[in-house]
């Protein structure tokens, strides 16, 4: 059983939008793991092997316990039974209290599709009659208590913002672990919407924008599918 399981359609999705939140909770003693749905093999820069090495480096920078890749087809995975069951297996393997998932809608169509896939798998994972196995052993049903969707390229008004001021610099280090993807001064590779220095400046600006909304320096925003439940109004920042 872990505290937080973060899903990303591609390696680097979690880093860009939710790494600060993961690092912040790890510092507080939380157990955290990541599941990448695809190997990011359709990316313009680098390949699946490069991305796997970068993802492993980023995991170590963040202090994440485990990182799993489901090897769905980048750009082509669907919200079908086979994909759903792979996600259910991952959820039941880690038994997380909280799940973080892709943005509900975004520039890259994989992101919104992954959001729906993970949300639906969370429900199916709690049904005992959905039978799955991991390493030959039958799994038991498990449903997380909460699912939060991080915010990616396109702005979405957040339902909650996490203060990541204490972990922002480490978040940026985790992002830069994907060196084939993001800006380097001597890089002569093909240019993409995320390879320029301006994109990393955008990531910082977004974090400052979310942080400002709750009166801190840096933040990460999330949306929810159901209302948040609290027991003490005094705990709201």
C-alpha positions in Angstrom: 0.0 0.0 0.0 1.3 3.4 -1.0 0.0 7.0 -0.4 0.1 8.5 -3.9 0.2 6.9 -7.3 0.8 9.3 -10.2 -0.2 8.2 -13.7 1.2 9.9 -16.9 0.3 9.2 -20.5 4.0 9.8 -21.3 7.2 9.8 -19.3 7.7 13.5 -18.3 3.9 14.2 -17.9 4.1 13.8 -14.2 7.3 15.7 -13.8 6.0 18.8 -15.7 2.7 19.1 -13.9 2.9 17.2 -10.6 6.5 16.6 -9.6 6.5 19.4 -7.0 3.5 17.8 -5.3 5.1 14.4 -5.2 8.4 15.7 -3.9 6.6 17.8 -1.2 4.7 14.7 0.0 7.8 12.5 -0.1 9.5 15.0 2.2 6.6 14.6 4.6 7.1 10.8 4.6 4.6 9.7 2.0 5.2 6.6 -0.2 4.9 7.6 -3.8 5.1 5.7 -7.1 4.6 6.5 -10.8 3.0 4.6 -13.7 3.7 5.7 -17.2 1.1 4.5 -19.7 3.4 4.6 -22.7 7.1 4.7 -23.4 6.8 8.0 -25.3 8.1 6.4 -28.4 6.3 8.8 -30.7 8.2 11.8 -29.4 10.0 13.9 -32.0 13.2 13.9 -30.0 14.9 10.8 -28.6 13.4 7.3 -28.5 11.8 4.8 -26.0 15.2 3.7 -24.7 16.3 7.2 -24.1 13.1 8.1 -22.4 13.3 5.1 -20.1 16.8 6.1 -19.0 15.6 9.7 -18.4 12.6 8.5 -16.5 14.8 6.4 -14.2 17.1 9.3 -13.5 14.1 11.6 -12.8 12.6 9.0 -10.4 15.9 9.0 -8.4 15.9 12.8 -8.3 12.4 12.9 -6.9 12.9 10.0 -4.5 9.9 8.1 -5.9 9.8 4.5 -4.7 8.8 2.7 -7.9 8.2 3.5 -11.5 6.3 1.2 -13.9 5.6 1.4 -17.6 2.5 -0.2 -19.1 3.7 0.0 -22.7 0.5 1.1 -24.2 0.9 2.5 -27.7 1.9 6.2 -27.6 -0.6 8.2 -29.6 -2.8 5.2 -30.3 -3.9 3.7 -27.0 -7.7 3.6 -26.5 -10.1 3.5 -23.6 -10.7 -0.2 -24.3 -10.9 -3.4 -22.1 -7.2 -4.3 -22.7 -5.9 -0.9 -21.7 -8.3 -0.6 -18.7 -7.3 -4.0 -17.3 -3.6 -3.0 -17.5 -4.3 0.1 -15.5 -6.5 -1.9 -13.0 -3.6 -4.3 -12.5 -1.3 -1.4 -11.6 -3.8 0.2 -9.2 -4.3 -3.1 -7.4 -0.6 -3.7 -7.3 0.2 -0.4 -5.6 -3.1 0.0 -3.6 -2.8 3.8 -3.5 -4.9 6.1 -1.2 -4.7 8.9 -3.8 -4.2 8.9 -7.6 -3.0 11.7 -9.7 -3.9 11.6 -13.4 -3.5 13.6 -16.6 -5.4 16.8 -17.4 -9.0 16.2 -18.3 -8.4 18.1 -21.6 -5.2 19.3 -23.2 -3.3 20.1 -26.4 -2.0 16.5 -26.7 -5.0 14.2 -27.2 -3.3 11.4 -25.2 -3.7 13.5 -22.1 -7.4 13.8 -22.0 -7.8 10.2 -23.1 -5.5 9.0 -20.3 -7.5 11.0 -17.8 -10.7 9.2 -18.8 -8.9 5.8 -18.9 -7.4 6.2 -15.4 -10.7 7.5 -13.9 -12.7 4.6 -15.3 -10.0 2.1 -14.2 -10.2 3.4 -10.6 -13.9 2.4 -10.6 -13.4 -1.0 -12.2 -10.5 -1.7 -9.8 -12.9 -1.7 -6.9 -15.2 -4.3 -8.4 -14.4 -7.8 -7.0 -15.8 -9.5 -10.1 -13.2 -7.9 -12.3 -10.5 -10.6 -12.1 -6.9 -9.6 -12.6 -3.5 -11.2 -11.9 0.0 -9.9 -11.2 3.0 -12.2 -11.5 0.7 -15.2 -11.4 -1.2 -14.3 -8.3 -4.9 -13.2 -8.4 -5.3 -9.6 -7.2 -7.9 -8.3 -4.7 -10.2 -5.4 -5.5 -8.9 -1.9 -4.5 -10.3 1.6 -5.1 -8.5 4.7 -4.2 -10.2 7.3 -2.0 -9.4 10.2 -4.3 -8.5 11.0 -7.9 -7.0 14.4 -8.8 -6.2 15.6 -12.3 -3.1 17.8 -12.7 -3.1 20.7 -15.2 -0.8 20.6 -18.2 -0.2 22.7 -21.3 -3.7 24.4 -21.5 -4.8 26.4 -18.5 -7.7 25.0 -16.5 -9.0 26.7 -13.4 -7.8 24.5 -10.5 -10.1 23.2 -7.8 -7.2 23.0 -5.4 -3.5 24.2 -5.4 -0.6 22.5 -3.6 2.2 24.7 -2.2 5.4 23.4 -3.8 7.7 26.2 -2.8 9.9 23.8 -0.8 10.2 21.5 -3.8 10.2 23.7 -6.9 13.9 23.6 -7.6 14.0 19.8 -7.2 11.0 19.6 -9.6 12.9 21.6 -12.2 15.9 19.2 -11.8 13.6 16.3 -12.4 12.2 17.9 -15.5 15.8 18.6 -16.8 16.5 14.8 -16.4 14.6 14.5 -19.7 17.5 16.1 -21.5 16.6 14.9 -24.9 13.2 16.7 -24.6 14.0 20.1 -23.1 16.2 23.1 -23.6 20.0 22.9 -23.6 22.1 25.8 -24.9 24.1 23.6 -27.3 21.2 21.5 -28.6 21.0 21.2 -32.4 18.1 18.7 -32.5 14.7 19.3 -34.1 12.7 22.0 -32.4 9.4 21.2 -30.8 6.8 23.1 -28.7 8.6 22.0 -25.5 12.3 22.2 -26.5 12.8 26.0 -26.2 14.0 27.9 -23.2 10.7 29.7 -23.3 8.9 26.5 -22.4 10.8 26.0 -19.1 10.1 29.7 -18.4 6.4 28.9 -18.9 6.6 26.0 -16.4 8.0 28.4 -13.8 5.5 31.1 -14.7 2.6 28.6 -14.3 3.9 27.5 -10.9 4.2 31.1 -9.8 0.6 31.8 -11.0 -0.8 28.9 -9.1 1.3 29.8 -6.1 0.2 33.4 -6.1 -3.5 32.3 -6.0 -2.9 30.8 -2.5 -0.4 33.3 -1.3 2.8 31.3 -1.8 5.7 31.5 -4.2 5.1 28.3 -6.2 2.1 25.9 -6.6 0.6 23.1 -8.7 -3.0 23.0 -9.6 -5.4 20.1 -9.7 -9.1 19.5 -10.7 -11.5 17.1 -9.1 -14.5 15.0 -10.2 -16.3 15.2 -6.9 -16.4 17.8 -4.1 -13.6 17.8 -1.6 -14.5 16.7 1.9 -12.9 18.4 4.9 -13.4 18.3 8.7 -11.9 21.6 9.7 -12.4 24.9 7.8 -9.4 26.3 9.7 -7.1 23.9 7.8 -7.9 25.6 4.4 -5.0 27.9 3.4 
